[in-house]
Amino acid sequence: MKNLAWITSALAALSACGDNIKPEQPLDSGVDSGLPADASPDAPSSFTKPTPFAVPLSATGPDQLQSATAGPNGMFYAAGYAAATVSGPKLVTVVRLTSTGMDTTFGQGGKATTTLDFKGGGGEIDVATQSDGKIIVTTTVANLTNPADRDIAVIRLTSAGVLDTGFGVGGIRLLDLSTAFDNNGTLTGFDASRDLAIDAQNRIYVYGVQRGEGNITGGTTPRTDTDFAVVRLTANGDVDLGWGGGDGKYLQDIYSAGAHSNATSRGILALADGSVIAGGYANSAGLGTVQPVLFKLTPAGALDTGFADQGMFHDTVLALQTEIYNVALHGTKIVTGGYGRNAGTANDWISMRFDANTGVRDLAWGTTNGAVVFDPSGTMAGSNCRTAIALPGGRTLLTGSFGPSNMPAQDAVFAILDGSGKLDTRFGTGIVSYQLGSNGNDQFWGAAAAGTSAMVVGYKGGGAAQTDTVNDDSYGVFLPLP
């Protein structure tokens, strides 16, 4: 394993920002039961559908919120990007949200806009907080020496909303995990940031991907596939060289049927005992098109061979595709959120449950090969689940969308499963959808919960052909929890 190329140049300061927690521990480990597996449209409920609110990050260009975490005094933080024009830089931005919208006392006019130009895709900006209220943000950015390559940036803001110069170098730590492979001018195998966790000692786990190390098996050509990568930083942003492979990093290669597979990281949890559980998906031969991956690391950063199959679950669940997008912890149980399908081209939402200690999958969870599978559109329109968040009472909040991409039928949606994996009819049918705009591609990406409320964030899609007047716009939904 090669040493990490830790870049020590500080980036320009942030223009404003501000404060507090992404709970990685369960809010409640209780279990609900007795609710129907499929909620009918006329299911009795006193639930009132919350009204979504706009989060004005950019007056003209596109903006998106991609993640959320609990903040102080019943408020929440959300992170994403804002651009002044469609072609302009997508500046990483943090906001603080109340039950009705943006808290204008935070940052400058309610938002903290950094000078970091976001170079990733959906789900590549994440936010969490340390126990003292300082805010951690991870994101994908351009490499400083080769702007066509990609690296990972880790930022810390103080609770006062300014760049914390005691963190990393000038408040920012840049991680150059690998160099993309240049195939006659086309780069492949980028570094990318996908999730973030904070442990009980305020250490930071940066979860992403990098290009696989070494050569393609049996040859001299460098690998171009991606591996799962977990990097641990100290509370103050230094690489923890005593963890993982001796360079602060753990790499999980996916090798099957004589070939390396592309790995896509998604969700990570730091457990109370110092171990780590991370999920995502891969495209290994002989196991369907895409398969879920869940692995566990010891407190020292080694693969926990007592978990699942020698440390990793990687198998077919639905015949064609099964993806893990995020993981929620309920006591000793892990509930996943993602999507896939057994046949055809339209995805369903998929949730699985695992034992957090042994990695054994609960085959009694759901009715489809040990998975809860449902179509939130009800019309086989195709659906994508983006995150899974633990709620009180053993419930799990799932967020995402349904409908064809960049079409008016693609709406933002969230669903709540009870502790037995059934749709929770205390929230209407258990599925709540929103047509935020008429141009398609509405999405809910992130969510967070604290006490008796949750916040769901995403954006109103501007369609495939965006302009400076019609483009993505950030939205939030405040959800009281019965």
C-alpha positions in Angstrom: 0.0 0.0 0.0 1.5 3.3 -1.1 1.9 6.2 1.3 -0.7 8.9 1.0 0.3 12.1 -0.7 -0.9 14.5 1.9 -1.1 18.0 0.4 0.0 20.6 2.8 -1.1 23.8 1.0 -3.9 25.6 2.6 -6.8 26.9 0.5 -8.3 30.3 0.6 -10.4 31.1 3.7 -14.1 30.8 3.8 -16.4 33.8 3.5 -18.5 32.7 6.5 -19.9 29.8 8.5 -21.1 28.1 11.8 -22.0 25.0 14.3 -23.0 21.2 15.8 -23.9 16.8 15.6 -24.4 14.0 13.3 -25.4 11.2 15.6 -23.6 8.0 14.6 -25.1 6.1 17.6 -28.7 4.9 17.6 -31.4 7.3 18.8 -33.4 4.5 20.2 -33.0 0.7 19.9 -36.7 -0.2 20.5 -38.7 -2.2 18.0 -42.2 -1.4 16.7 -44.4 -4.2 15.4 -47.8 -5.1 14.2 -48.1 -2.7 11.2 -49.1 -3.8 7.7 -46.4 -4.7 5.3 -47.9 -2.5 2.5 -49.7 0.7 3.4 -52.9 1.3 1.4 -53.8 4.8 0.1 -56.6 5.1 2.6 -54.7 3.8 5.6 -56.1 5.6 8.7 -53.7 8.2 10.0 -53.7 11.6 11.6 -50.5 12.4 9.8 -50.2 15.9 8.2 -47.8 16.0 5.3 -45.1 18.6 6.1 -44.8 21.6 3.7 -41.4 21.8 2.0 -39.5 25.1 2.1 -37.0 26.6 -0.3 -33.4 27.2 0.9 -32.1 30.1 -1.2 -28.4 29.4 -1.6 -28.0 31.0 -5.1 -30.2 33.7 -6.6 -29.4 32.6 -10.2 -27.2 29.5 -10.6 -27.8 25.9 -9.5 -27.6 24.9 -5.9 -28.1 21.5 -4.1 -28.2 20.3 -0.5 -26.7 16.8 -0.3 -26.4 16.0 3.5 -27.6 17.0 6.9 -26.7 16.6 10.6 -28.3 17.6 13.8 -27.4 21.0 15.2 -27.9 23.0 18.4 -31.3 23.8 20.0 -33.4 21.7 17.7 -31.9 23.0 14.5 -30.0 21.2 11.8 -27.0 21.8 9.5 -27.1 21.0 5.8 -24.2 21.0 3.3 -24.2 21.2 -0.4 -23.0 23.7 -3.1 -24.1 27.0 -4.7 -23.1 28.4 -8.0 -23.7 32.0 -9.3 -24.2 30.7 -12.9 -24.7 27.3 -14.5 -21.1 27.3 -15.7 -19.6 28.9 -12.7 -17.8 27.2 -9.7 -19.9 25.2 -7.4 -18.9 26.5 -4.0 -19.3 24.2 -1.0 -21.8 25.8 1.3 -23.2 25.1 4.8 -26.5 26.4 6.2 -28.3 26.1 9.5 -32.0 25.2 9.3 -34.9 25.7 11.6 -38.4 24.0 11.4 -39.4 26.7 8.9 -36.3 27.4 6.8 -32.9 29.0 6.8 -31.6 30.5 10.1 -30.5 33.9 8.8 -28.4 34.5 12.0 -25.9 31.9 10.8 -22.9 32.8 8.7 -23.6 35.6 6.3 -27.3 35.9 5.8 -27.9 32.3 6.8 -25.2 30.5 4.9 -21.5 29.9 5.0 -20.0 29.8 1.5 -16.5 28.5 1.1 -14.0 29.0 -1.7 -13.8 25.3 -2.4 -15.1 24.4 -5.9 -17.0 21.1 -5.8 -16.0 18.7 -8.5 -18.0 15.6 -7.5 -21.4 14.2 -8.1 -24.5 13.3 -6.1 -23.7 12.5 -2.5 -20.1 13.7 -2.5 -20.6 16.5 0.1 -21.1 15.4 3.7 -21.4 17.1 7.0 -21.0 16.1 10.7 -20.1 17.7 14.0 -17.6 17.0 16.8 -18.7 17.0 20.4 -17.6 20.6 20.9 -19.9 21.8 18.1 -17.2 22.2 15.5 -18.4 21.4 12.0 -16.7 18.9 9.7 -17.4 18.9 5.9 -15.9 16.5 3.4 -16.1 17.0 -0.4 -14.5 16.1 -3.7 -12.3 18.8 -5.2 -9.7 19.2 -8.0 -6.1 18.2 -7.5 -3.9 21.3 -7.1 -1.3 20.3 -9.6 -3.6 18.6 -12.2 -7.0 20.1 -12.2 -8.3 17.2 -14.3 -7.6 14.8 -11.4 -9.7 14.7 -8.2 -8.9 14.7 -4.5 -10.8 14.9 -1.2 -11.0 18.0 1.1 -11.8 17.9 4.8 -12.8 21.3 6.3 -13.5 22.3 9.9 -15.5 25.3 11.0 -15.7 26.7 14.5 -19.1 27.0 16.2 -18.8 30.7 15.5 -18.9 29.9 11.8 -15.3 30.6 10.7 -12.5 28.5 9.3 -10.8 26.7 12.2 -7.1 27.4 11.6 -6.2 24.8 14.3 -7.4 22.0 12.0 -5.2 20.5 9.3 -3.4 23.3 7.5 -5.2 26.5 7.8 -8.5 24.8 8.5 -8.4 22.4 5.6 -6.8 19.0 5.0 -6.5 17.8 1.4 -6.1 14.1 0.8 -4.5 12.9 -2.4 -5.3 9.2 -2.1 -4.2 8.2 -5.6 -3.4 9.5 -9.1 -6.0 8.9 -11.8 -4.8 6.7 -14.7 -4.2 8.7 -17.9 -5.2 6.6 -20.8 -4.3 8.8 -23.8 -5.7 11.9 -22.2 -8.7 10.3 -20.6 -8.4 10.0 -16.8 -10.0 7.1 -14.9 -10.0 6.0 -11.2 -10.6 9.4 -9.5 -10.5 9.9 -5.7 -14.0 10.8 -4.5 -15.5 11.6 -1.1 -18.7 9.7 -0.2 -19.3 9.9 3.5 -18.1 10.9 6.9 -18.2 9.6 10.5 -17.0 11.0 13.9 -16.2 8.6 16.7 -16.4 9.1 20.5 -12.9 10.6 20.6 -13.8 13.1 17.8 -11.6 11.3 15.3 -12.7 11.7 11.7 -13.3 8.8 9.3 -13.3 9.9 5.7 -14.9 7.4 3.4 -14.4 7.4 -0.3 -12.8 5.6 -3.3 -9.5 5.7 -4.9 -7.9 4.0 -7.9 -6.7 0.5 -7.1 -3.0 0.1 -6.4 -0.7 -2.0 -8.5 -1.2 -3.6 -11.9 -4.0 -5.5 -13.6 -3.6 -9.1 -12.6 -1.1 -10.9 -14.9 0.0 -7.8 -16.7 2.0 -4.5 -16.5 -0.9 -2.1 -17.1 -1.9 -0.1 -14.0 -5.3 -0.8 -12.5 -8.0 1.6 -13.4 -10.7 0.2 -11.1 -11.6 1.8 -7.8 -11.3 0.5 -4.2 -13.1 1.4 -1.0 -10.9 3.7 1.0 -11.3 4.7 4.7 -8.9 7.4 6.1 -8.8 8.2 9.8 -7.8 11.7 10.9 -7.2 12.8 14.5 -9.6 15.3 16.0 -7.5 18.1 14.8 -7.1 16.9 11.2 -3.8 15.1 11.2 -3.5 11.7 9.5 -3.6 9.0 12.1 -0.6 7.0 11.0 -1.1 4.4 13.7 -4.3 3.3 12.1 -5.0 1.1 9.1 -2.1 0.1 7.0 0.4 2.3 8.8 -0.4 5.3 6.7 -3.8 6.1 8.3 -5.7 4.4 5.5 -7.6 1.1 4.9 -8.2 -0.1 1.4 -10.8 -2.8 0.5 -10.2 -4.3 -2.9 -13.1 -6.2 -4.5 -11.6 -9.1 -6.4 -13.9 -11.8 -8.0 -13.7 -14.3 -10.8 -10.1 -13.4 -11.5 -10.7 -9.6 -11.9 -10.8 -6.4 -9.9 -14.2 -4.8 -9.6 -15.1 -1.1 -9.4 -16.1 -0.3 -5.9 -18.5 2.5 -5.0 -18.5 3.6 -1.3 -21.6 5.2 0.2 -22.3 5.0 4.0 -20.1 4.7 7.1 -20.7 4.3 10.8 -18.2 4.7 13.7 -19.3 2.4 16.5 -18.9 3.0 20.3 -16.2 0.4 20.6 -14.0 2.1 18.0 -14.9 -0.3 15.1 -16.2 0.9 11.8 -18.9 -0.4 9.5 -18.9 0.8 5.9 -21.2 0.0 2.9 -21.6 0.5 -0.8 -21.7 -1.7 -3.9 -19.5 -3.3 -6.6 -19.8 -4.8 -10.1 -18.2 -8.2 -9.7 -18.6 -10.8 -12.4 -20.9 -13.8 -11.8 -23.0 -12.0 -9.1 -25.4 -10.0 -11.1 -24.8 -6.5 -12.5 -24.2 -4.7 -9.2 -24.0 -6.3 -5.7 -24.2 -4.8 -2.2 -21.0 -4.6 0.0 -20.8 -4.2 3.7 -17.6 -4.6 5.7 -16.3 -4.0 9.2 -13.0 -2.8 10.5 -11.5 -3.3 13.9 -10.6 -0.4 16.2 -7.0 -0.7 14.8 -8.2 -0.4 11.2 -7.9 -4.0 10.0 -10.7 -6.1 8.5 -12.7 -7.8 11.2 -12.7 -11.4 9.9 -15.4 -12.4 12.4 -17.9 -10.2 10.5 -20.0 -11.8 7.7 -17.7 -13.7 5.3 -14.1 -13.0 6.6 -15.0 -9.4 7.2 -17.3 -8.6 4.3 -20.7 -9.2 2.9 -20.7 -9.2 -0.9 -23.3 -11.3 -2.5 -26.3 -11.3 -4.8 -29.6 -10.2 -3.1 -31.8 -9.2 -6.1 -30.8 -10.9 -9.3 -29.8 -7.9 -11.4 -28.9 -5.1 -9.0 -28.7 -4.3 -5.2 -27.0 -1.2 -3.9 -26.4 0.0 -0.4 -26.5 3.8 -0.2 -26.4 4.3 3.6 -26.6 2.4 6.9 -28.6 3.2 10.1 -27.6 1.7 13.5 -30.3 0.5 15.9 -28.6 -1.0 18.9 -26.9 -4.2 17.5 -28.7 -4.1 14.2 -27.8 -2.3 11.0 -30.6 -1.3 8.6 -29.5 -0.3 5.0 -31.1 1.9 2.4 -30.6 1.6 -1.3 -32.1 0.4 -4.5 -32.0 -2.3 -7.3 -34.2 -4.8 -9.1 -34.7 -8.5 -9.8 -35.5 -7.9 -13.5 -36.4 -5.2 -16.0 -35.1 -1.6 -15.9 -37.1 0.1 -13.1 -35.4 0.1 -9.7 -37.2 -0.4 -6.4 -36.2 0.8 -2.9 -34.4 -1.9 -0.9 -33.6 -2.3 2.7 -31.7 -5.1 4.5 -30.9 -5.8 8.1 -27.6 -7.2 9.5 -26.2 -8.0 12.9 -23.6 -5.3 13.7 -21.4 -7.8 15.6 -21.5 -10.8 13.3 -22.6 -9.4 9.9 -25.3 -12.1 9.6 -28.1 -10.9 7.4 -31.6 -11.2 8.8 -33.4 -13.3 6.2 -36.7 -12.6 8.0 -36.4 -8.9 7.2 -38.8 -8.2 4.4 -40.3 -10.8 2.0 -37.8 -10.8 -0.9 -34.8 -12.9 -0.1 -34.3 -11.2 3.2 -34.9 -7.7 1.9 -37.7 -5.1 2.2 -38.5 -4.2 -1.4 -41.1 -1.6 -2.5 -41.9 0.8 -5.3 -42.6 4.2 -3.7 -44.1 5.4 -7.0 -46.7 2.6 -7.1 -46.5 2.7 -10.9 -43.1 0.9 -11.6 -41.7 4.3 -12.5 -38.1 3.6 -11.3 -36.9 4.7 -7.9 -33.6 5.6 -6.2 -33.1 5.5 -2.4 -30.2 7.8 -1.2 -29.9 7.5 2.5 -31.0 5.7 5.7 -31.3 7.4 9.1 -32.1 5.9 12.5 -35.2 7.3 14.1 -36.6 6.7 17.6 -38.4 3.5 18.3 -36.4 1.4 15.9 -37.7 3.2 12.8 -35.7 4.1 9.8 -36.1 7.1 7.5 -35.2 6.5 3.8 -34.9 9.3 1.3 -34.6 9.6 -2.4 -36.8 9.9 -5.5 -39.0 8.1 -8.0 -39.6 8.5 -11.7 -37.4 8.9 -14.8 -34.4 11.2 -14.4 -34.9 14.8 -15.7 -38.6 14.2 -16.3 -41.5 16.0 -14.7 -42.5 12.6 -13.1 -39.4 12.4 -11.0 -40.4 13.5 -7.5 -38.6 13.8 -4.2 -39.8 11.2 -1.7 -39.1 9.8 1.8 -40.4 6.7 3.5 -40.4 5.4 7.1 -40.0 1.8 8.0 -41.0 0.6 11.5 -38.8 -1.7 13.6 -40.0 -4.8 11.8 -39.4 -3.4 8.3 -43.0 -2.5 7.5 -44.1 0.9 6.1 -45.0 3.0 9.1 -48.6 4.2 8.7 -48.2 6.9 11.4 -46.8 8.8 8.4 -49.8 8.3 6.1 -49.1 5.3 3.9 -45.5 5.4 5.1 -44.4 7.0 1.8 -44.4 10.8 1.4 -43.6 12.3 -2.0 -43.3 15.9 -3.3 -43.3 17.3 -6.8 -41.1 20.3 -6.0 -41.0 21.6 -9.6 -42.2 21.0 -13.1 -38.8 20.3 -14.7 -38.0 16.9 -13.2 -35.1 15.4 -11.3 -36.4 16.4 -7.8 -34.3 14.6 -5.2 -34.0 14.2 -1.4 -30.4 13.3 -0.7 -29.7 13.8 3.0 -31.5 13.6 6.3 -30.8 13.8 10.0 -32.8 13.2 13.2 -32.6 14.6 16.8 -35.1 14.0 19.6 -38.6 14.2 18.2 -37.9 15.7 14.8 -36.0 15.1 11.6 -34.9 17.2 8.7 -34.8 16.0 5.1 -32.9 18.0 2.5 -32.4 17.9 -1.3 -33.3 20.0 -4.3 -35.9 20.9 -6.9 -34.5 19.7 -10.2 -34.0 22.1 -13.0 -34.1 19.4 -15.7 -31.4 18.2 -18.1 -30.9 21.6 -20.0 -30.4 24.0 -17.1 -30.0 27.8 -17.5 -29.2 30.7 -15.2 -32.9 31.1 -14.7 -34.1 27.5 -14.5 -31.8 25.2 -12.5 -31.5 23.1 -9.4 -32.7 24.8 -6.2 -32.3 23.6 -2.6 -35.2 22.5 -0.5 -35.8 21.1 3.0 -38.7 19.4 4.9 -39.0 19.5 8.7 -40.6 16.3 10.0 -42.1 16.0 13.5 -41.8 12.5 14.8 -44.9 11.0 16.4 
